[in-house]
Amino acid sequence: MNLSKKFIFLGLISIFIITSLTMFSFASEEKDYINRALKLIDEEKYNEAVGELEEALALIRNKASLELVNLFFCEELPQMFGIYNPRENTLFSSEDTLFFYGELKNCTYKEIQKGLYQMYLK
């Protein structure tokens, strides 16, 4: 094996090791939040525990697959989350307007201004 191939091989091994260690540290970060929350619960500091669990949940959601649940055809445009009028059948004419209701799970949010969030779909 010539010298340049050895350097490439060693470089790939280094990348693999660094990536593996990084993934392990990320997985332990969620566990750290959960363990801190458990300790806070033992100390009856429930509000602080909620914050730790929310941080863990945000990290886990970022890794989970995007899901669409509770998908329904509707009679009209849904008003808001959980407020919709489901259609009784799935028969449509070519002139009909299709309305859907669905709930996304595991999407991520980023605060772009104080109190203003942007949703990201994976």
Rosetta constraint file for C-alpha pairs under 8 A:
AtomPair CA 1 CA 5 HARMONIC 6.35 0.50
AtomPair CA 1 CA 6 HARMONIC 6.64 0.50
AtomPair CA 2 CA 6 HARMONIC 6.42 0.50
AtomPair CA 3 CA 7 HARMONIC 6.36 0.50
AtomPair CA 4 CA 8 HARMONIC 6.26 0.50
AtomPair CA 5 CA 9 HARMONIC 6.03 0.50
AtomPair CA 6 CA 10 HARMONIC 6.05 0.50
AtomPair CA 7 CA 11 HARMONIC 5.95 0.50
AtomPair CA 8 CA 12 HARMONIC 6.17 0.50
AtomPair CA 9 CA 13 HARMONIC 6.26 0.50
AtomPair CA 10 CA 14 HARMONIC 6.11 0.50
AtomPair CA 11 CA 15 HARMONIC 6.22 0.50
AtomPair CA 12 CA 16 HARMONIC 6.18 0.50
AtomPair CA 13 CA 17 HARMONIC 6.21 0.50
AtomPair CA 14 CA 18 HARMONIC 6.12 0.50
AtomPair CA 15 CA 19 HARMONIC 5.98 0.50
AtomPair CA 16 CA 20 HARMONIC 6.07 0.50
AtomPair CA 17 CA 21 HARMONIC 6.19 0.50
AtomPair CA 18 CA 22 HARMONIC 6.08 0.50
AtomPair CA 19 CA 23 HARMONIC 6.14 0.50
AtomPair CA 20 CA 24 HARMONIC 6.23 0.50
AtomPair CA 21 CA 25 HARMONIC 6.20 0.50
AtomPair CA 22 CA 26 HARMONIC 6.23 0.50
AtomPair CA 23 CA 27 HARMONIC 6.25 0.50
AtomPair CA 24 CA 28 HARMONIC 6.24 0.50
AtomPair CA 25 CA 29 HARMONIC 6.17 0.50
AtomPair CA 26 CA 30 HARMONIC 6.98 0.50
AtomPair CA 27 CA 31 HARMONIC 6.80 0.50
AtomPair CA 28 CA 32 HARMONIC 6.01 0.50
AtomPair CA 29 CA 33 HARMONIC 6.45 0.50
AtomPair CA 29 CA 56 HARMONIC 7.80 0.50
AtomPair CA 30 CA 34 HARMONIC 6.32 0.50
AtomPair CA 30 CA 55 HARMONIC 7.86 0.50
AtomPair CA 30 CA 56 HARMONIC 4.82 0.50
AtomPair CA 30 CA 57 HARMONIC 7.83 0.50
AtomPair CA 30 CA 59 HARMONIC 6.62 0.50
AtomPair CA 30 CA 60 HARMONIC 7.18 0.50
AtomPair CA 31 CA 35 HARMONIC 5.97 0.50
AtomPair CA 31 CA 56 HARMONIC 7.49 0.50
AtomPair CA 32 CA 36 HARMONIC 6.10 0.50
AtomPair CA 33 CA 37 HARMONIC 6.16 0.50
AtomPair CA 33 CA 52 HARMONIC 5.25 0.50
AtomPair CA 33 CA 53 HARMONIC 6.40 0.50
AtomPair CA 33 CA 55 HARMONIC 6.89 0.50
AtomPair CA 33 CA 56 HARMONIC 5.55 0.50
AtomPair CA 34 CA 38 HARMONIC 6.23 0.50
AtomPair CA 34 CA 52 HARMONIC 6.62 0.50
AtomPair CA 34 CA 53 HARMONIC 5.94 0.50
AtomPair CA 34 CA 56 HARMONIC 6.46 0.50
AtomPair CA 35 CA 39 HARMONIC 6.30 0.50
AtomPair CA 36 CA 40 HARMONIC 6.20 0.50
AtomPair CA 36 CA 49 HARMONIC 7.36 0.50
AtomPair CA 36 CA 52 HARMONIC 6.83 0.50
AtomPair CA 37 CA 41 HARMONIC 6.12 0.50
AtomPair CA 37 CA 48 HARMONIC 7.41 0.50
AtomPair CA 37 CA 49 HARMONIC 4.29 0.50
AtomPair CA 37 CA 50 HARMONIC 7.14 0.50
AtomPair CA 37 CA 52 HARMONIC 5.42 0.50
AtomPair CA 37 CA 53 HARMONIC 6.20 0.50
AtomPair CA 38 CA 42 HARMONIC 6.30 0.50
AtomPair CA 38 CA 49 HARMONIC 7.14 0.50
AtomPair CA 39 CA 43 HARMONIC 6.37 0.50
AtomPair CA 40 CA 44 HARMONIC 6.08 0.50
AtomPair CA 40 CA 45 HARMONIC 5.05 0.50
AtomPair CA 40 CA 46 HARMONIC 6.60 0.50
AtomPair CA 40 CA 48 HARMONIC 6.79 0.50
AtomPair CA 40 CA 49 HARMONIC 5.39 0.50
AtomPair CA 41 CA 45 HARMONIC 5.64 0.50
AtomPair CA 41 CA 46 HARMONIC 5.66 0.50
AtomPair CA 41 CA 49 HARMONIC 6.14 0.50
AtomPair CA 45 CA 49 HARMONIC 6.30 0.50
AtomPair CA 46 CA 50 HARMONIC 6.19 0.50
AtomPair CA 47 CA 51 HARMONIC 6.66 0.50
AtomPair CA 48 CA 52 HARMONIC 6.54 0.50
AtomPair CA 49 CA 53 HARMONIC 6.20 0.50
AtomPair CA 50 CA 54 HARMONIC 6.06 0.50
AtomPair CA 51 CA 55 HARMONIC 6.32 0.50
AtomPair CA 52 CA 56 HARMONIC 6.37 0.50
AtomPair CA 53 CA 57 HARMONIC 6.03 0.50
AtomPair CA 54 CA 58 HARMONIC 6.11 0.50
AtomPair CA 55 CA 59 HARMONIC 6.43 0.50
AtomPair CA 56 CA 60 HARMONIC 6.23 0.50
AtomPair CA 57 CA 61 HARMONIC 5.96 0.50
AtomPair CA 58 CA 62 HARMONIC 6.26 0.50
AtomPair CA 58 CA 108 HARMONIC 7.57 0.50
AtomPair CA 59 CA 63 HARMONIC 6.78 0.50
AtomPair CA 60 CA 64 HARMONIC 6.26 0.50
AtomPair CA 61 CA 65 HARMONIC 7.80 0.50
AtomPair CA 61 CA 106 HARMONIC 4.87 0.50
AtomPair CA 61 CA 107 HARMONIC 6.98 0.50
AtomPair CA 61 CA 108 HARMONIC 7.04 0.50
AtomPair CA 62 CA 106 HARMONIC 6.86 0.50
AtomPair CA 62 CA 107 HARMONIC 7.27 0.50
AtomPair CA 62 CA 108 HARMONIC 6.27 0.50
AtomPair CA 64 CA 106 HARMONIC 6.19 0.50
AtomPair CA 65 CA 106 HARMONIC 6.51 0.50
AtomPair CA 65 CA 122 HARMONIC 7.63 0.50
AtomPair CA 66 CA 104 HARMONIC 7.08 0.50
AtomPair CA 66 CA 105 HARMONIC 5.91 0.50
AtomPair CA 66 CA 106 HARMONIC 5.15 0.50
AtomPair CA 66 CA 107 HARMONIC 6.01 0.50
AtomPair CA 66 CA 121 HARMONIC 7.17 0.50
AtomPair CA 66 CA 122 HARMONIC 6.34 0.50
AtomPair CA 67 CA 104 HARMONIC 5.70 0.50
AtomPair CA 67 CA 105 HARMONIC 5.01 0.50
AtomPair CA 67 CA 106 HARMONIC 6.61 0.50
AtomPair CA 68 CA 102 HARMONIC 6.29 0.50
AtomPair CA 68 CA 103 HARMONIC 5.59 0.50
AtomPair CA 68 CA 104 HARMONIC 4.71 0.50
AtomPair CA 68 CA 105 HARMONIC 6.28 0.50
AtomPair CA 69 CA 102 HARMONIC 5.93 0.50
AtomPair CA 69 CA 103 HARMONIC 5.21 0.50
AtomPair CA 69 CA 104 HARMONIC 6.36 0.50
AtomPair CA 69 CA 105 HARMONIC 7.29 0.50
AtomPair CA 70 CA 101 HARMONIC 7.35 0.50
AtomPair CA 70 CA 102 HARMONIC 5.25 0.50
AtomPair CA 70 CA 103 HARMONIC 5.98 0.50
AtomPair CA 71 CA 100 HARMONIC 6.95 0.50
AtomPair CA 71 CA 101 HARMONIC 5.50 0.50
AtomPair CA 71 CA 102 HARMONIC 4.23 0.50
AtomPair CA 71 CA 103 HARMONIC 7.00 0.50
AtomPair CA 72 CA 86 HARMONIC 6.29 0.50
AtomPair CA 72 CA 87 HARMONIC 7.58 0.50
AtomPair CA 72 CA 100 HARMONIC 5.61 0.50
AtomPair CA 72 CA 101 HARMONIC 5.20 0.50
AtomPair CA 72 CA 102 HARMONIC 6.51 0.50
AtomPair CA 73 CA 86 HARMONIC 5.89 0.50
AtomPair CA 73 CA 87 HARMONIC 5.46 0.50
AtomPair CA 73 CA 90 HARMONIC 7.30 0.50
AtomPair CA 73 CA 98 HARMONIC 7.21 0.50
AtomPair CA 73 CA 99 HARMONIC 5.81 0.50
AtomPair CA 73 CA 100 HARMONIC 4.65 0.50
AtomPair CA 73 CA 101 HARMONIC 6.46 0.50
AtomPair CA 74 CA 78 HARMONIC 7.26 0.50
AtomPair CA 74 CA 84 HARMONIC 6.82 0.50
AtomPair CA 74 CA 85 HARMONIC 5.45 0.50
AtomPair CA 74 CA 86 HARMONIC 4.24 0.50
AtomPair CA 74 CA 87 HARMONIC 4.53 0.50
AtomPair CA 74 CA 98 HARMONIC 7.51 0.50
AtomPair CA 74 CA 99 HARMONIC 5.11 0.50
AtomPair CA 74 CA 100 HARMONIC 5.45 0.50
AtomPair CA 74 CA 101 HARMONIC 6.64 0.50
AtomPair CA 75 CA 85 HARMONIC 5.78 0.50
AtomPair CA 75 CA 86 HARMONIC 5.98 0.50
AtomPair CA 75 CA 87 HARMONIC 4.96 0.50
AtomPair CA 75 CA 99 HARMONIC 6.70 0.50
AtomPair CA 76 CA 84 HARMONIC 7.71 0.50
AtomPair CA 76 CA 85 HARMONIC 6.67 0.50
AtomPair CA 76 CA 99 HARMONIC 6.01 0.50
AtomPair CA 77 CA 84 HARMONIC 7.46 0.50
AtomPair CA 77 CA 99 HARMONIC 5.72 0.50
AtomPair CA 77 CA 100 HARMONIC 7.46 0.50
AtomPair CA 78 CA 83 HARMONIC 6.13 0.50
AtomPair CA 78 CA 84 HARMONIC 4.49 0.50
AtomPair CA 78 CA 85 HARMONIC 6.90 0.50
AtomPair CA 78 CA 99 HARMONIC 7.67 0.50
AtomPair CA 78 CA 100 HARMONIC 7.54 0.50
AtomPair CA 78 CA 101 HARMONIC 6.36 0.50
AtomPair CA 79 CA 83 HARMONIC 5.55 0.50
AtomPair CA 79 CA 84 HARMONIC 6.16 0.50
AtomPair CA 80 CA 84 HARMONIC 7.32 0.50
AtomPair CA 81 CA 103 HARMONIC 7.77 0.50
AtomPair CA 84 CA 101 HARMONIC 6.94 0.50
AtomPair CA 92 CA 96 HARMONIC 6.09 0.50
AtomPair CA 107 CA 119 HARMONIC 6.86 0.50
AtomPair CA 107 CA 120 HARMONIC 5.99 0.50
AtomPair CA 107 CA 121 HARMONIC 5.44 0.50
AtomPair CA 107 CA 122 HARMONIC 6.90 0.50
AtomPair CA 108 CA 119 HARMONIC 5.79 0.50
AtomPair CA 108 CA 120 HARMONIC 5.21 0.50
AtomPair CA 108 CA 121 HARMONIC 6.83 0.50
AtomPair CA 109 CA 117 HARMONIC 6.10 0.50
AtomPair CA 109 CA 118 HARMONIC 5.48 0.50
AtomPair CA 109 CA 119 HARMONIC 4.57 0.50
AtomPair CA 109 CA 120 HARMONIC 6.06 0.50
AtomPair CA 110 CA 117 HARMONIC 5.39 0.50
AtomPair CA 110 CA 118 HARMONIC 5.32 0.50
AtomPair CA 110 CA 119 HARMONIC 6.65 0.50
AtomPair CA 110 CA 120 HARMONIC 7.83 0.50
AtomPair CA 111 CA 115 HARMONIC 7.00 0.50
AtomPair CA 111 CA 116 HARMONIC 5.76 0.50
AtomPair CA 111 CA 117 HARMONIC 4.25 0.50
AtomPair CA 111 CA 118 HARMONIC 6.36 0.50
AtomPair CA 112 CA 116 HARMONIC 5.88 0.50
AtomPair CA 112 CA 117 HARMONIC 5.57 0.50
AtomPair CA 112 CA 118 HARMONIC 6.58 0.50
AtomPair CA 113 CA 117 HARMONIC 6.99 0.50
